């Protein structure tokens, strides 16, 4: 997560190392764009920062399959 200002982060915590869990709450501001970088990282860009998540488009499709009519 890259933020232009530290006041954009509300909370940040690391969970149990065995779970590889990280929780970050804050704001990236107004959404400017979102998409996959090299099909392996979801990048969400706002006017106040960027969030990058190690997630492929295939993983996302498996978890949230499209339904007919969309």
Backbone as CSV, one residue per row, in Angstrom:
resi,resn,N_x,N_y,N_z,CA_x,CA_y,CA_z,C_x,C_y,C_z
1,UNK,0.855,-1.162,0.000,0.000,0.000,0.000,0.899,1.222,0.000
2,UNK,0.701,2.083,-0.952,1.419,3.349,-1.029,0.403,4.466,-0.841
3,UNK,0.634,5.287,0.172,-0.276,6.392,0.441,0.495,7.698,0.404
4,UNK,-0.166,8.740,-0.040,0.474,10.045,-0.134,0.623,10.714,1.226
5,UNK,-0.152,10.257,2.222,-0.111,10.850,3.548,-0.428,9.791,4.596
6,UNK,0.243,9.842,5.734,0.000,8.858,6.797,-1.377,9.020,7.435
7,UNK,-2.023,10.170,7.277,-3.351,10.349,7.852,-4.416,9.538,7.108
8,UNK,-4.064,8.931,5.982,-5.006,8.097,5.230,-5.161,6.710,5.850
9,UNK,-4.231,6.323,6.744,-4.317,5.018,7.404,-5.038,5.181,8.736
10,UNK,-6.110,4.412,8.919,-6.848,4.432,10.177,-6.240,3.413,11.131
11,UNK,-6.078,2.155,10.682,-5.469,1.104,11.502,-4.660,0.174,10.612
12,UNK,-3.681,-0.479,11.207,-2.898,-1.494,10.518,-2.495,-2.536,11.548
13,UNK,-2.670,-3.814,11.209,-2.295,-4.859,12.154,-1.864,-6.110,11.410
14,UNK,-0.974,-6.843,12.038,-0.524,-8.126,11.514,-1.179,-9.216,12.333
15,UNK,-1.752,-10.197,11.651,-2.379,-11.317,12.346,-1.358,-12.385,12.679
16,UNK,-1.845,-13.555,12.954,-1.008,-14.710,13.243,-0.125,-14.986,12.026
17,UNK,1.194,-15.101,12.204,2.082,-15.348,11.059,1.725,-16.606,10.261
18,UNK,1.116,-17.585,10.909,0.726,-18.811,10.192,-0.400,-18.541,9.207
19,UNK,-1.188,-17.498,9.436,-2.310,-17.165,8.561,-1.921,-16.192,7.446
20,UNK,-0.726,-15.603,7.543,-0.303,-14.579,6.582,-1.338,-13.462,6.468
21,UNK,-1.952,-13.094,7.573,-3.027,-12.099,7.560,-2.501,-10.715,7.914
22,UNK,-2.917,-9.742,7.128,-2.616,-8.347,7.379,-3.924,-7.575,7.204
23,UNK,-4.209,-6.695,8.132,-5.402,-5.854,8.025,-4.963,-4.404,7.986
24,UNK,-5.415,-3.704,6.959,-5.128,-2.279,6.833,-6.449,-1.582,6.542
25,UNK,-6.764,-0.582,7.342,-7.969,0.208,7.114,-7.560,1.643,6.859
26,UNK,-8.176,2.235,5.879,-7.876,3.616,5.555,-8.586,4.007,4.280
27,UNK,-8.011,4.962,3.593,-8.621,5.420,2.349,-7.564,5.645,1.290
28,UNK,-7.889,5.306,0.070,-7.048,5.648,-1.069,-7.659,6.833,-1.805
29,UNK,-8.728,7.365,-1.253,-9.386,8.520,-1.850,-10.359,8.112,-2.947
30,UNK,-10.501,8.982,-3.920,-11.433,8.741,-5.024,-10.798,7.761,-6.002
31,UNK,-11.546,6.735,-6.359,-11.056,5.708,-7.265,-10.715,6.306,-8.623
32,UNK,-9.487,6.069,-9.074,-9.058,6.519,-10.395,-9.045,5.360,-11.392
33,UNK,-8.567,4.195,-10.947,-8.588,3.012,-11.815,-8.298,1.764,-10.980
34,UNK,-8.666,0.626,-11.541,-8.383,-0.665,-10.920,-8.149,-1.661,-12.041
35,UNK,-7.198,-2.540,-11.849,-6.918,-3.549,-12.865,-5.795,-4.456,-12.423
36,UNK,-5.498,-5.424,-13.266,-4.456,-6.387,-12.950,-3.149,-5.995,-13.615
37,UNK,-2.068,-6.129,-12.862,-0.725,-5.881,-13.357,-0.103,-7.238,-13.636
38,UNK,0.221,-7.485,-14.886,0.814,-8.763,-15.308,-0.033,-9.950,-14.864
39,UNK,-1.334,-9.761,-14.768,-2.309,-10.797,-14.416,-2.049,-11.465,-13.066
40,UNK,-1.178,-10.891,-12.237,-0.897,-11.534,-10.955,-1.072,-10.621,-9.749
41,UNK,-1.291,-9.339,-9.989,-1.449,-8.385,-8.896,-2.623,-7.467,-9.222
42,UNK,-3.584,-7.415,-8.306,-4.692,-6.475,-8.436,-4.220,-5.131,-7.900
43,UNK,-4.301,-4.107,-8.726,-3.872,-2.774,-8.336,-5.076,-1.839,-8.355
44,UNK,-5.321,-1.182,-7.228,-6.419,-0.228,-7.097,-5.786,1.128,-6.793
45,UNK,-6.031,2.092,-7.682,-5.386,3.396,-7.578,-6.440,4.452,-7.263
46,UNK,-6.155,5.226,-6.237,-7.011,6.349,-5.876,-6.213,7.629,-5.891
47,UNK,-6.862,8.746,-5.683,-6.145,10.019,-5.716,-5.282,10.244,-4.468
48,UNK,-5.413,9.375,-3.463,-4.603,9.512,-2.248,-3.666,8.334,-2.015
49,UNK,-3.688,7.331,-2.914,-2.793,6.207,-2.728,-3.120,5.030,-3.617
50,UNK,-2.348,3.960,-3.432,-2.460,2.754,-4.250,-2.445,1.531,-3.336
51,UNK,-3.279,0.547,-3.663,-3.259,-0.741,-2.971,-2.949,-1.800,-4.013
52,UNK,-1.984,-2.667,-3.704,-1.650,-3.788,-4.581,-1.839,-5.075,-3.791
53,UNK,-2.547,-6.024,-4.403,-2.868,-7.287,-3.739,-2.394,-8.434,-4.618
54,UNK,-1.681,-9.377,-4.034,-1.221,-10.553,-4.768,-2.428,-11.450,-5.036
55,UNK,-3.049,-11.244,-6.191,-4.282,-11.931,-6.543,-4.389,-11.967,-8.059
56,UNK,-4.608,-13.138,-8.622,-4.748,-13.235,-10.070,-6.211,-13.066,-10.464
57,UNK,-6.428,-12.727,-11.714,-7.801,-12.604,-12.191,-8.497,-13.961,-12.155
58,UNK,-7.738,-15.048,-12.368,-8.329,-16.391,-12.294,-8.799,-16.715,-10.875
59,UNK,-7.987,-16.374,-9.874,-8.390,-16.593,-8.481,-9.667,-15.823,-8.154
60,UNK,-9.752,-14.601,-8.645,-10.928,-13.775,-8.401,-12.156,-14.366,-9.096
61,UNK,-11.979,-14.855,-10.321,-13.097,-15.460,-11.062,-13.605,-16.724,-10.388
62,UNK,-12.700,-17.496,-9.817,-13.108,-18.727,-9.107,-13.938,-18.396,-7.871
63,UNK,-13.526,-17.354,-7.155,-14.212,-16.982,-5.920,-15.540,-16.287,-6.193
64,UNK,-15.603,-15.488,-7.260,-16.787,-14.727,-7.592,-17.153,-14.940,-9.060
65,UNK,-17.672,-16.101,-9.394,-18.002,-16.369,-10.806,-19.107,-15.445,-11.295
66,UNK,-19.036,-15.114,-12.566,-20.087,-14.281,-13.178,-21.357,-15.086,-13.318
67,UNK,-22.468,-14.409,-13.151,-23.768,-15.060,-13.345,-24.342,-14.601,-14.671
68,UNK,-25.278,-15.336,-15.191,-25.855,-14.952,-16.473,-26.534,-13.586,-16.360
69,UNK,-26.474,-12.831,-17.456,-27.090,-11.515,-17.462,-26.145,-10.406,-17.083
70,UNK,-24.872,-10.736,-16.787,-23.896,-9.691,-16.420,-22.806,-9.605,-17.445
